[in-house]
Amino acid sequence: MDTSQLLDLFSPAEGATMKKEAASKEDEKAAGTGKLSQVLQNLEELWDEAQYEEAFNIDNFVSSLSK
């Protein structure tokens, strides 16, 4: 049993409120209206592997330090 569930046993009014909040969060997740879906919609397109290799090439970085 989770600690929060155990504490809910001793505070029935707060436990009912927490259960309602948890249920609404689960409904949001099921509907796709939560924060995660908003973040995913606002993500830009990912780079190709070659773009990552060029941008984060350690040799290029080291040579830029010596200039």
PDB file of N, CA, C, O and CB in Angstrom:
ATOM      1  N   MET A   1       0.853  -1.175   0.000  1.00  0.00           N
ATOM      2  CA  MET A   1       0.000   0.000   0.000  1.00  0.00           C
ATOM      3  C   MET A   1       0.895   1.233   0.000  1.00  0.00           C
ATOM      4  O   MET A   1       1.871   1.300   0.747  1.00  0.00           O
ATOM      5  CB  MET A   1      -0.968   0.001   1.225  1.00  0.00           C
ATOM      6  N   ASP A   2       0.559   2.201  -0.836  1.00  0.00           N
ATOM      7  CA  ASP A   2       1.310   3.439  -0.956  1.00  0.00           C
ATOM      8  C   ASP A   2       1.107   4.310   0.285  1.00  0.00           C
ATOM      9  O   ASP A   2       0.055   4.244   0.920  1.00  0.00           O
ATOM     10  CB  ASP A   2       0.890   4.202  -2.222  1.00  0.00           C
ATOM     11  N   THR A   3       2.089   5.110   0.629  1.00  0.00           N
ATOM     12  CA  THR A   3       2.015   5.966   1.814  1.00  0.00           C
ATOM     13  C   THR A   3       0.823   6.906   1.747  1.00  0.00           C
ATOM     14  O   THR A   3       0.127   7.103   2.743  1.00  0.00           O
ATOM     15  CB  THR A   3       3.301   6.770   1.969  1.00  0.00           C
ATOM     16  N   SER A   4       0.585   7.486   0.580  1.00  0.00           N
ATOM     17  CA  SER A   4      -0.555   8.405   0.459  1.00  0.00           C
ATOM     18  C   SER A   4      -1.875   7.678   0.672  1.00  0.00           C
ATOM     19  O   SER A   4      -2.813   8.243   1.235  1.00  0.00           O
ATOM     20  CB  SER A   4      -0.551   9.085  -0.916  1.00  0.00           C
ATOM     21  N   GLN A   5      -1.950   6.433   0.226  1.00  0.00           N
ATOM     22  CA  GLN A   5      -3.163   5.656   0.450  1.00  0.00           C
ATOM     23  C   GLN A   5      -3.355   5.367   1.936  1.00  0.00           C
ATOM     24  O   GLN A   5      -4.479   5.372   2.439  1.00  0.00           O
ATOM     25  CB  GLN A   5      -3.114   4.347  -0.343  1.00  0.00           C
ATOM     26  N   LEU A   6      -2.259   5.117   2.624  1.00  0.00           N
ATOM     27  CA  LEU A   6      -2.339   4.858   4.048  1.00  0.00           C
ATOM     28  C   LEU A   6      -2.804   6.100   4.796  1.00  0.00           C
ATOM     29  O   LEU A   6      -3.632   6.005   5.702  1.00  0.00           O
ATOM     30  CB  LEU A   6      -0.990   4.391   4.579  1.00  0.00           C
ATOM     31  N   LEU A   7      -2.283   7.254   4.428  1.00  0.00           N
ATOM     32  CA  LEU A   7      -2.688   8.499   5.075  1.00  0.00           C
ATOM     33  C   LEU A   7      -4.142   8.842   4.769  1.00  0.00           C
ATOM     34  O   LEU A   7      -4.823   9.451   5.595  1.00  0.00           O
ATOM     35  CB  LEU A   7      -1.779   9.641   4.634  1.00  0.00           C
ATOM     36  N   ASP A   8      -4.618   8.458   3.595  1.00  0.00           N
ATOM     37  CA  ASP A   8      -6.012   8.704   3.245  1.00  0.00           C
ATOM     38  C   ASP A   8      -6.969   7.975   4.179  1.00  0.00           C
ATOM     39  O   ASP A   8      -8.098   8.422   4.378  1.00  0.00           O
ATOM     40  CB  ASP A   8      -6.271   8.283   1.811  1.00  0.00           C
ATOM     41  N   LEU A   9      -6.540   6.882   4.742  1.00  0.00           N
ATOM     42  CA  LEU A   9      -7.388   6.136   5.673  1.00  0.00           C
ATOM     43  C   LEU A   9      -7.698   6.939   6.925  1.00  0.00           C
ATOM     44  O   LEU A   9      -8.754   6.757   7.531  1.00  0.00           O
ATOM     45  CB  LEU A   9      -6.721   4.827   6.055  1.00  0.00           C
ATOM     46  N   PHE A  10      -6.789   7.828   7.324  1.00  0.00           N
ATOM     47  CA  PHE A  10      -6.956   8.598   8.543  1.00  0.00           C
ATOM     48  C   PHE A  10      -7.571   9.971   8.314  1.00  0.00           C
ATOM     49  O   PHE A  10      -7.892  10.665   9.279  1.00  0.00           O
ATOM     50  CB  PHE A  10      -5.640   8.753   9.217  1.00  0.00           C
ATOM     51  N   SER A  11      -7.741  10.375   7.076  1.00  0.00           N
ATOM     52  CA  SER A  11      -8.369  11.668   6.795  1.00  0.00           C
ATOM     53  C   SER A  11      -9.394  11.486   5.675  1.00  0.00           C
ATOM     54  O   SER A  11      -9.083  11.697   4.503  1.00  0.00           O
ATOM     55  CB  SER A  11      -7.298  12.743   6.402  1.00  0.00           C
ATOM     56  N   PRO A  12     -10.626  11.089   6.043  1.00  0.00           N
ATOM     57  CA  PRO A  12     -11.622  10.744   5.027  1.00  0.00           C
ATOM     58  C   PRO A  12     -12.025  11.921   4.134  1.00  0.00           C
ATOM     59  O   PRO A  12     -12.273  11.713   2.946  1.00  0.00           O
ATOM     60  CB  PRO A  12     -12.845  10.191   5.697  1.00  0.00           C
ATOM     61  N   ALA A  13     -12.100  13.132   4.654  1.00  0.00           N
ATOM     62  CA  ALA A  13     -12.509  14.266   3.824  1.00  0.00           C
ATOM     63  C   ALA A  13     -11.433  14.582   2.781  1.00  0.00           C
ATOM     64  O   ALA A  13     -11.745  14.811   1.612  1.00  0.00           O
ATOM     65  CB  ALA A  13     -12.786  15.508   4.703  1.00  0.00           C
ATOM     66  N   GLU A  14     -10.198  14.593   3.198  1.00  0.00           N
ATOM     67  CA  GLU A  14      -9.108  14.871   2.274  1.00  0.00           C
ATOM     68  C   GLU A  14      -8.927  13.714   1.294  1.00  0.00           C
ATOM     69  O   GLU A  14      -8.594  13.929   0.128  1.00  0.00           O
ATOM     70  CB  GLU A  14      -7.806  15.130   3.043  1.00  0.00           C
ATOM     71  N   GLY A  15      -9.145  12.501   1.765  1.00  0.00           N
ATOM     72  CA  GLY A  15      -9.001  11.336   0.911  1.00  0.00           C
ATOM     73  C   GLY A  15     -10.001  11.352  -0.233  1.00  0.00           C
ATOM     74  O   GLY A  15      -9.665  10.986  -1.360  1.00  0.00           O
ATOM     75  N   ALA A  16     -11.221  11.770   0.048  1.00  0.00           N
ATOM     76  CA  ALA A  16     -12.237  11.835  -1.005  1.00  0.00           C
ATOM     77  C   ALA A  16     -11.864  12.887  -2.039  1.00  0.00           C
ATOM     78  O   ALA A  16     -12.044  12.674  -3.238  1.00  0.00           O
ATOM     79  CB  ALA A  16     -13.623  12.144  -0.408  1.00  0.00           C
ATOM     80  N   THR A  17     -11.340  14.028  -1.576  1.00  0.00           N
ATOM     81  CA  THR A  17     -10.926  15.090  -2.492  1.00  0.00           C
ATOM     82  C   THR A  17      -9.767  14.621  -3.348  1.00  0.00           C
ATOM     83  O   THR A  17      -9.734  14.885  -4.550  1.00  0.00           O
ATOM     84  CB  THR A  17     -10.537  16.360  -1.718  1.00  0.00           C
ATOM     85  N   MET A  18      -8.824  13.933  -2.746  1.00  0.00           N
ATOM     86  CA  MET A  18      -7.664  13.449  -3.487  1.00  0.00           C
ATOM     87  C   MET A  18      -8.080  12.413  -4.516  1.00  0.00           C
ATOM     88  O   MET A  18      -7.533  12.377  -5.618  1.00  0.00           O
ATOM     89  CB  MET A  18      -6.624  12.860  -2.533  1.00  0.00           C
ATOM     90  N   LYS A  19      -9.046  11.568  -4.165  1.00  0.00           N
ATOM     91  CA  LYS A  19      -9.511  10.562  -5.110  1.00  0.00           C
ATOM     92  C   LYS A  19     -10.179  11.221  -6.307  1.00  0.00           C
ATOM     93  O   LYS A  19     -10.013  10.767  -7.438  1.00  0.00           O
ATOM     94  CB  LYS A  19     -10.479   9.590  -4.430  1.00  0.00           C
ATOM     95  N   LYS A  20     -10.942  12.301  -6.064  1.00  0.00           N
ATOM     96  CA  LYS A  20     -11.588  13.017  -7.162  1.00  0.00           C
ATOM     97  C   LYS A  20     -10.543  13.660  -8.068  1.00  0.00           C
ATOM     98  O   LYS A  20     -10.668  13.620  -9.292  1.00  0.00           O
ATOM     99  CB  LYS A  20     -12.553  14.085  -6.619  1.00  0.00           C
ATOM    100  N   GLU A  21      -9.507  14.256  -7.463  1.00  0.00           N
ATOM    101  CA  GLU A  21      -8.437  14.874  -8.246  1.00  0.00           C
ATOM    102  C   GLU A  21      -7.697  13.823  -9.074  1.00  0.00           C
ATOM    103  O   GLU A  21      -7.381  14.054 -10.241  1.00  0.00           O
ATOM    104  CB  GLU A  21      -7.451  15.615  -7.321  1.00  0.00           C
ATOM    105  N   ALA A  22      -7.425  12.680  -8.470  1.00  0.00           N
ATOM    106  CA  ALA A  22      -6.735  11.607  -9.191  1.00  0.00           C
ATOM    107  C   ALA A  22      -7.597  11.096 -10.342  1.00  0.00           C
ATOM    108  O   ALA A  22      -7.080  10.804 -11.421  1.00  0.00           O
ATOM    109  CB  ALA A  22      -6.383  10.449  -8.234  1.00  0.00           C
ATOM    110  N   ALA A  23      -8.888  10.987 -10.123  1.00  0.00           N
ATOM    111  CA  ALA A  23      -9.789  10.527 -11.180  1.00  0.00           C
ATOM    112  C   ALA A  23      -9.832  11.526 -12.325  1.00  0.00           C
ATOM    113  O   ALA A  23      -9.865  11.131 -13.490  1.00  0.00           O
ATOM    114  CB  ALA A  23     -11.199  10.299 -10.626  1.00  0.00           C
ATOM    115  N   SER A  24      -9.834  12.834 -12.001  1.00  0.00           N
ATOM    116  CA  SER A  24      -9.865  13.831 -13.073  1.00  0.00           C
ATOM    117  C   SER A  24      -8.556  13.830 -13.853  1.00  0.00           C
ATOM    118  O   SER A  24      -8.555  14.056 -15.063  1.00  0.00           O
ATOM    119  CB  SER A  24     -10.137  15.231 -12.500  1.00  0.00           C
ATOM    120  N   LYS A  25      -7.433  13.575 -13.165  1.00  0.00           N
ATOM    121  CA  LYS A  25      -6.148  13.493 -13.859  1.00  0.00           C
ATOM    122  C   LYS A  25      -6.116  12.286 -14.788  1.00  0.00           C
ATOM    123  O   LYS A  25      -5.586  12.364 -15.896  1.00  0.00           O
ATOM    124  CB  LYS A  25      -4.993  13.417 -12.850  1.00  0.00           C
ATOM    125  N   GLU A  26      -6.682  11.172 -14.335  1.00  0.00           N
ATOM    126  CA  GLU A  26      -6.731   9.979 -15.181  1.00  0.00           C
ATOM    127  C   GLU A  26      -7.630  10.210 -16.385  1.00  0.00           C
ATOM    128  O   GLU A  26      -7.345   9.724 -17.479  1.00  0.00           O
ATOM    129  CB  GLU A  26      -7.224   8.768 -14.378  1.00  0.00           C
ATOM    130  N   ASP A  27      -8.720  10.954 -16.188  1.00  0.00           N
ATOM    131  CA  ASP A  27      -9.599  11.278 -17.313  1.00  0.00           C
ATOM    132  C   ASP A  27      -8.865  12.148 -18.331  1.00  0.00           C
ATOM    133  O   ASP A  27      -9.014  11.957 -19.538  1.00  0.00           O
ATOM    134  CB  ASP A  27     -10.874  11.995 -16.817  1.00  0.00           C
ATOM    135  N   GLU A  28      -8.070  13.106 -17.841  1.00  0.00           N
ATOM    136  CA  GLU A  28      -7.291  13.957 -18.742  1.00  0.00           C
ATOM    137  C   GLU A  28      -6.298  13.123 -19.538  1.00  0.00           C
ATOM    138  O   GLU A  28      -6.120  13.334 -20.738  1.00  0.00           O
ATOM    139  CB  GLU A  28      -6.553  15.050 -17.953  1.00  0.00           C
ATOM    140  N   LYS A  29      -5.652  12.177 -18.865  1.00  0.00           N
ATOM    141  CA  LYS A  29      -4.686  11.329 -19.558  1.00  0.00           C
ATOM    142  C   LYS A  29      -5.373  10.502 -20.632  1.00  0.00           C
ATOM    143  O   LYS A  29      -4.851  10.348 -21.737  1.00  0.00           O
ATOM    144  CB  LYS A  29      -3.963  10.412 -18.566  1.00  0.00           C
ATOM    145  N   ALA A  30      -6.526   9.978 -20.309  1.00  0.00           N
ATOM    146  CA  ALA A  30      -7.245   9.145 -21.264  1.00  0.00           C
ATOM    147  C   ALA A  30      -7.722   9.968 -22.458  1.00  0.00           C
ATOM    148  O   ALA A  30      -7.738   9.482 -23.589  1.00  0.00           O
ATOM    149  CB  ALA A  30      -8.432   8.461 -20.584  1.00  0.00           C
ATOM    150  N   ALA A  31      -8.108  11.205 -22.201  1.00  0.00           N
ATOM    151  CA  ALA A  31      -8.602  12.064 -23.274  1.00  0.00           C
ATOM    152  C   ALA A  31      -7.470  12.703 -24.064  1.00  0.00           C
ATOM    153  O   ALA A  31      -7.700  13.245 -25.145  1.00  0.00           O
ATOM    154  CB  ALA A  31      -9.498  13.141 -22.705  1.00  0.00           C
ATOM    155  N   GLY A  32      -6.249  12.646 -23.536  1.00  0.00           N
ATOM    156  CA  GLY A  32      -5.118  13.248 -24.232  1.00  0.00           C
ATOM    157  C   GLY A  32      -5.052  14.749 -24.065  1.00  0.00           C
ATOM    158  O   GLY A  32      -4.464  15.436 -24.900  1.00  0.00           O
ATOM    159  N   THR A  33      -5.646  15.277 -22.998  1.00  0.00           N
ATOM    160  CA  THR A  33      -5.650  16.720 -22.801  1.00  0.00           C
ATOM    161  C   THR A  33      -4.691  17.151 -21.698  1.00  0.00           C
ATOM    162  O   THR A  33      -4.724  18.305 -21.269  1.00  0.00           O
ATOM    163  CB  THR A  33      -7.050  17.193 -22.479  1.00  0.00           C
ATOM    164  N   GLY A  34      -3.857  16.262 -21.242  1.00  0.00           N
ATOM    165  CA  GLY A  34      -2.914  16.575 -20.173  1.00  0.00           C
ATOM    166  C   GLY A  34      -1.718  17.351 -20.681  1.00  0.00           C
ATOM    167  O   GLY A  34      -1.627  17.670 -21.866  1.00  0.00           O
ATOM    168  N   LYS A  35      -0.819  17.647 -19.791  1.00  0.00           N
ATOM    169  CA  LYS A  35       0.370  18.423 -20.116  1.00  0.00           C
ATOM    170  C   LYS A  35       1.255  17.711 -21.123  1.00  0.00           C
ATOM    171  O   LYS A  35       1.852  18.355 -21.986  1.00  0.00           O
ATOM    172  CB  LYS A  35       1.156  18.719 -18.862  1.00  0.00           C
ATOM    173  N   LEU A  36       1.347  16.397 -21.026  1.00  0.00           N
ATOM    174  CA  LEU A  36       2.205  15.641 -21.929  1.00  0.00           C
ATOM    175  C   LEU A  36       1.768  15.794 -23.378  1.00  0.00           C
ATOM    176  O   LEU A  36       2.605  16.004 -24.256  1.00  0.00           O
ATOM    177  CB  LEU A  36       2.210  14.173 -21.543  1.00  0.00           C
ATOM    178  N   SER A  37       0.489  15.694 -23.637  1.00  0.00           N
ATOM    179  CA  SER A  37       0.022  15.826 -25.015  1.00  0.00           C
ATOM    180  C   SER A  37       0.250  17.237 -25.534  1.00  0.00           C
ATOM    181  O   SER A  37       0.512  17.418 -26.723  1.00  0.00           O
ATOM    182  CB  SER A  37      -1.459  15.462 -25.115  1.00  0.00           C
ATOM    183  N   GLN A  38       0.154  18.247 -24.662  1.00  0.00           N
ATOM    184  CA  GLN A  38       0.425  19.625 -25.076  1.00  0.00           C
ATOM    185  C   GLN A  38       1.889  19.797 -25.430  1.00  0.00           C
ATOM    186  O   GLN A  38       2.220  20.478 -26.400  1.00  0.00           O
ATOM    187  CB  GLN A  38       0.029  20.613 -23.972  1.00  0.00           C
ATOM    188  N   VAL A  39       2.760  19.190 -24.657  1.00  0.00           N
ATOM    189  CA  VAL A  39       4.193  19.281 -24.926  1.00  0.00           C
ATOM    190  C   VAL A  39       4.521  18.597 -26.245  1.00  0.00           C
ATOM    191  O   VAL A  39       5.271  19.138 -27.057  1.00  0.00           O
ATOM    192  CB  VAL A  39       5.007  18.653 -23.777  1.00  0.00           C
ATOM    193  N   LEU A  40       3.968  17.420 -26.459  1.00  0.00           N
ATOM    194  CA  LEU A  40       4.242  16.670 -27.682  1.00  0.00           C
ATOM    195  C   LEU A  40       3.749  17.410 -28.920  1.00  0.00           C
ATOM    196  O   LEU A  40       4.377  17.331 -29.976  1.00  0.00           O
ATOM    197  CB  LEU A  40       3.596  15.296 -27.610  1.00  0.00           C
ATOM    198  N   GLN A  41       2.644  18.121 -28.804  1.00  0.00           N
ATOM    199  CA  GLN A  41       2.121  18.861 -29.945  1.00  0.00           C
ATOM    200  C   GLN A  41       3.015  20.041 -30.295  1.00  0.00           C
ATOM    201  O   GLN A  41       3.087  20.440 -31.457  1.00  0.00           O
ATOM    202  CB  GLN A  41       0.707  19.345 -29.658  1.00  0.00           C
ATOM    203  N   ASN A  42       3.701  20.608 -29.294  1.00  0.00           N
ATOM    204  CA  ASN A  42       4.524  21.786 -29.521  1.00  0.00           C
ATOM    205  C   ASN A  42       5.978  21.474 -29.846  1.00  0.00           C
ATOM    206  O   ASN A  42       6.778  22.389 -30.038  1.00  0.00           O
ATOM    207  CB  ASN A  42       4.470  22.660 -28.327  1.00  0.00           C
ATOM    208  N   LEU A  43       6.327  20.199 -29.909  1.00  0.00           N
ATOM    209  CA  LEU A  43       7.700  19.834 -30.245  1.00  0.00           C
ATOM    210  C   LEU A  43       7.976  20.073 -31.722  1.00  0.00           C
ATOM    211  O   LEU A  43       7.131  19.838 -32.585  1.00  0.00           O
ATOM    212  CB  LEU A  43       7.970  18.371 -29.887  1.00  0.00           C
ATOM    213  N   GLU A  44       9.174  20.541 -31.976  1.00  0.00           N
ATOM    214  CA  GLU A  44       9.589  20.693 -33.364  1.00  0.00           C
ATOM    215  C   GLU A  44      10.038  19.336 -33.897  1.00  0.00           C
ATOM    216  O   GLU A  44      10.184  18.376 -33.140  1.00  0.00           O
ATOM    217  CB  GLU A  44      10.726  21.748 -33.497  1.00  0.00           C
ATOM    218  N   GLU A  45      10.253  19.272 -35.191  1.00  0.00           N
ATOM    219  CA  GLU A  45      10.700  18.032 -35.803  1.00  0.00           C
ATOM    220  C   GLU A  45      12.113  17.706 -35.327  1.00  0.00           C
ATOM    221  O   GLU A  45      12.949  18.601 -35.201  1.00  0.00           O
ATOM    222  CB  GLU A  45      10.650  18.132 -37.345  1.00  0.00           C
ATOM    223  N   LEU A  46      12.375  16.453 -35.067  1.00  0.00           N
ATOM    224  CA  LEU A  46      13.696  16.039 -34.600  1.00  0.00           C
ATOM    225  C   LEU A  46      14.706  16.074 -35.734  1.00  0.00           C
ATOM    226  O   LEU A  46      14.354  15.930 -36.905  1.00  0.00           O
ATOM    227  CB  LEU A  46      13.637  14.637 -33.992  1.00  0.00           C
ATOM    228  N   TRP A  47      15.965  16.268 -35.367  1.00  0.00           N
ATOM    229  CA  TRP A  47      17.049  16.303 -36.343  1.00  0.00           C
ATOM    230  C   TRP A  47      17.333  14.909 -36.877  1.00  0.00           C
ATOM    231  O   TRP A  47      16.983  13.903 -36.260  1.00  0.00           O
ATOM    232  CB  TRP A  47      18.315  16.900 -35.722  1.00  0.00           C
ATOM    233  N   ASP A  48      17.979  14.873 -38.043  1.00  0.00           N
ATOM    234  CA  ASP A  48      18.513  13.616 -38.563  1.00  0.00           C
ATOM    235  C   ASP A  48      19.754  13.259 -37.753  1.00  0.00           C
ATOM    236  O   ASP A  48      20.339  14.113 -37.086  1.00  0.00           O
ATOM    237  CB  ASP A  48      18.847  13.723 -40.095  1.00  0.00           C
ATOM    238  N   GLU A  49      20.140  12.017 -37.815  1.00  0.00           N
ATOM    239  CA  GLU A  49      21.338  11.556 -37.088  1.00  0.00           C
ATOM    240  C   GLU A  49      22.586  12.319 -37.541  1.00  0.00           C
ATOM    241  O   GLU A  49      23.444  12.647 -36.722  1.00  0.00           O
ATOM    242  CB  GLU A  49      21.544  10.036 -37.298  1.00  0.00           C
ATOM    243  N   ALA A  50      22.687  12.599 -38.834  1.00  0.00           N
ATOM    244  CA  ALA A  50      23.851  13.320 -39.371  1.00  0.00           C
ATOM    245  C   ALA A  50      23.939  14.737 -38.808  1.00  0.00           C
ATOM    246  O   ALA A  50      25.036  15.242 -38.572  1.00  0.00           O
ATOM    247  CB  ALA A  50      23.785  13.372 -40.904  1.00  0.00           C
ATOM    248  N   GLN A  51      22.803  15.374 -38.595  1.00  0.00           N
ATOM    249  CA  GLN A  51      22.808  16.719 -38.032  1.00  0.00           C
ATOM    250  C   GLN A  51      23.329  16.701 -36.589  1.00  0.00           C
ATOM    251  O   GLN A  51      24.069  17.599 -36.186  1.00  0.00           O
ATOM    252  CB  GLN A  51      21.393  17.327 -38.085  1.00  0.00           C
ATOM    253  N   TYR A  52      22.950  15.699 -35.827  1.00  0.00           N
ATOM    254  CA  TYR A  52      23.462  15.570 -34.466  1.00  0.00           C
ATOM    255  C   TYR A  52      24.970  15.330 -34.477  1.00  0.00           C
ATOM    256  O   TYR A  52      25.707  15.930 -33.694  1.00  0.00           O
ATOM    257  CB  TYR A  52      22.747  14.427 -33.729  1.00  0.00           C
ATOM    258  N   GLU A  53      25.415  14.460 -35.358  1.00  0.00           N
ATOM    259  CA  GLU A  53      26.847  14.152 -35.425  1.00  0.00           C
ATOM    260  C   GLU A  53      27.655  15.381 -35.795  1.00  0.00           C
ATOM    261  O   GLU A  53      28.748  15.583 -35.265  1.00  0.00           O
ATOM    262  CB  GLU A  53      27.109  13.035 -36.433  1.00  0.00           C
ATOM    263  N   GLU A  54      27.141  16.203 -36.691  1.00  0.00           N
ATOM    264  CA  GLU A  54      27.854  17.405 -37.105  1.00  0.00           C
ATOM    265  C   GLU A  54      27.835  18.468 -36.001  1.00  0.00           C
ATOM    266  O   GLU A  54      28.855  19.106 -35.743  1.00  0.00           O
ATOM    267  CB  GLU A  54      27.240  17.968 -38.392  1.00  0.00           C
ATOM    268  N   ALA A  55      26.702  18.659 -35.359  1.00  0.00           N
ATOM    269  CA  ALA A  55      26.570  19.700 -34.345  1.00  0.00           C
ATOM    270  C   ALA A  55      27.333  19.363 -33.071  1.00  0.00           C
ATOM    271  O   ALA A  55      27.858  20.261 -32.412  1.00  0.00           O
ATOM    272  CB  ALA A  55      25.111  19.926 -34.021  1.00  0.00           C
ATOM    273  N   PHE A  56      27.401  18.093 -32.716  1.00  0.00           N
ATOM    274  CA  PHE A  56      28.009  17.693 -31.453  1.00  0.00           C
ATOM    275  C   PHE A  56      29.285  16.867 -31.658  1.00  0.00           C
ATOM    276  O   PHE A  56      29.595  15.990 -30.852  1.00  0.00           O
ATOM    277  CB  PHE A  56      27.009  16.901 -30.629  1.00  0.00           C
ATOM    278  N   ASN A  57      30.002  17.142 -32.707  1.00  0.00           N
ATOM    279  CA  ASN A  57      31.238  16.442 -32.995  1.00  0.00           C
ATOM    280  C   ASN A  57      32.328  16.933 -32.046  1.00  0.00           C
ATOM    281  O   ASN A  57      32.613  18.131 -32.008  1.00  0.00           O
ATOM    282  CB  ASN A  57      31.656  16.647 -34.471  1.00  0.00           C
ATOM    283  N   ILE A  58      32.934  16.047 -31.289  1.00  0.00           N
ATOM    284  CA  ILE A  58      33.939  16.421 -30.295  1.00  0.00           C
ATOM    285  C   ILE A  58      35.195  16.981 -30.956  1.00  0.00           C
ATOM    286  O   ILE A  58      35.845  17.860 -30.391  1.00  0.00           O
ATOM    287  CB  ILE A  58      34.300  15.216 -29.426  1.00  0.00           C
ATOM    288  N   ASP A  59      35.544  16.491 -32.132  1.00  0.00           N
ATOM    289  CA  ASP A  59      36.722  16.993 -32.839  1.00  0.00           C
ATOM    290  C   ASP A  59      36.547  18.471 -33.218  1.00  0.00           C
ATOM    291  O   ASP A  59      37.471  19.271 -33.074  1.00  0.00           O
ATOM    292  CB  ASP A  59      36.987  16.148 -34.102  1.00  0.00           C
ATOM    293  N   ASN A  60      35.350  18.817 -33.702  1.00  0.00           N
ATOM    294  CA  ASN A  60      35.080  20.216 -34.035  1.00  0.00           C
ATOM    295  C   ASN A  60      35.133  21.091 -32.783  1.00  0.00           C
ATOM    296  O   ASN A  60      35.628  22.217 -32.830  1.00  0.00           O
ATOM    297  CB  ASN A  60      33.709  20.351 -34.719  1.00  0.00           C
ATOM    298  N   PHE A  61      34.635  20.583 -31.691  1.00  0.00           N
ATOM    299  CA  PHE A  61      34.646  21.329 -30.444  1.00  0.00           C
ATOM    300  C   PHE A  61      36.061  21.577 -29.962  1.00  0.00           C
ATOM    301  O   PHE A  61      36.400  22.700 -29.590  1.00  0.00           O
ATOM    302  CB  PHE A  61      33.858  20.594 -29.384  1.00  0.00           C
ATOM    303  N   VAL A  62      36.885  20.553 -29.962  1.00  0.00           N
ATOM    304  CA  VAL A  62      38.266  20.687 -29.506  1.00  0.00           C
ATOM    305  C   VAL A  62      39.041  21.642 -30.411  1.00  0.00           C
ATOM    306  O   VAL A  62      39.829  22.451 -29.919  1.00  0.00           O
ATOM    307  CB  VAL A  62      38.955  19.312 -29.465  1.00  0.00           C
ATOM    308  N   SER A  63      38.832  21.561 -31.713  1.00  0.00           N
ATOM    309  CA  SER A  63      39.534  22.466 -32.620  1.00  0.00           C
ATOM    310  C   SER A  63      39.075  23.920 -32.441  1.00  0.00           C
ATOM    311  O   SER A  63      39.858  24.844 -32.658  1.00  0.00           O
ATOM    312  CB  SER A  63      39.319  22.025 -34.070  1.00  0.00           C
ATOM    313  N   SER A  64      37.836  24.124 -32.055  1.00  0.00           N
ATOM    314  CA  SER A  64      37.362  25.491 -31.810  1.00  0.00           C
ATOM    315  C   SER A  64      37.984  26.058 -30.526  1.00  0.00           C
ATOM    316  O   SER A  64      38.112  27.276 -30.401  1.00  0.00           O
ATOM    317  CB  SER A  64      35.816  25.518 -31.714  1.00  0.00           C
ATOM    318  N   LEU A  65      38.365  25.218 -29.588  1.00  0.00           N
ATOM    319  CA  LEU A  65      39.009  25.686 -28.362  1.00  0.00           C
ATOM    320  C   LEU A  65      40.421  26.184 -28.612  1.00  0.00           C
ATOM    321  O   LEU A  65      40.881  27.111 -27.947  1.00  0.00           O
ATOM    322  CB  LEU A  65      39.034  24.581 -27.331  1.00  0.00           C
ATOM    323  N   SER A  66      41.104  25.580 -29.556  1.00  0.00           N
ATOM    324  CA  SER A  66      42.498  25.921 -29.802  1.00  0.00           C
ATOM    325  C   SER A  66      42.657  27.185 -30.660  1.00  0.00           C
ATOM    326  O   SER A  66      43.776  27.670 -30.829  1.00  0.00           O
ATOM    327  CB  SER A  66      43.194  24.756 -30.473  1.00  0.00           C
ATOM    328  N   LYS A  67      41.581  27.715 -31.193  1.00  0.00           N
ATOM    329  CA  LYS A  67      41.650  28.908 -32.054  1.00  0.00           C
ATOM    330  C   LYS A  67      41.827  30.162 -31.251  1.00  0.00           C
ATOM    331  O   LYS A  67      41.903  31.252 -31.817  1.00  0.00           O
ATOM    332  CB  LYS A  67      40.406  29.030 -32.904  1.00  0.00           C
TER     333      LYS A  67
END
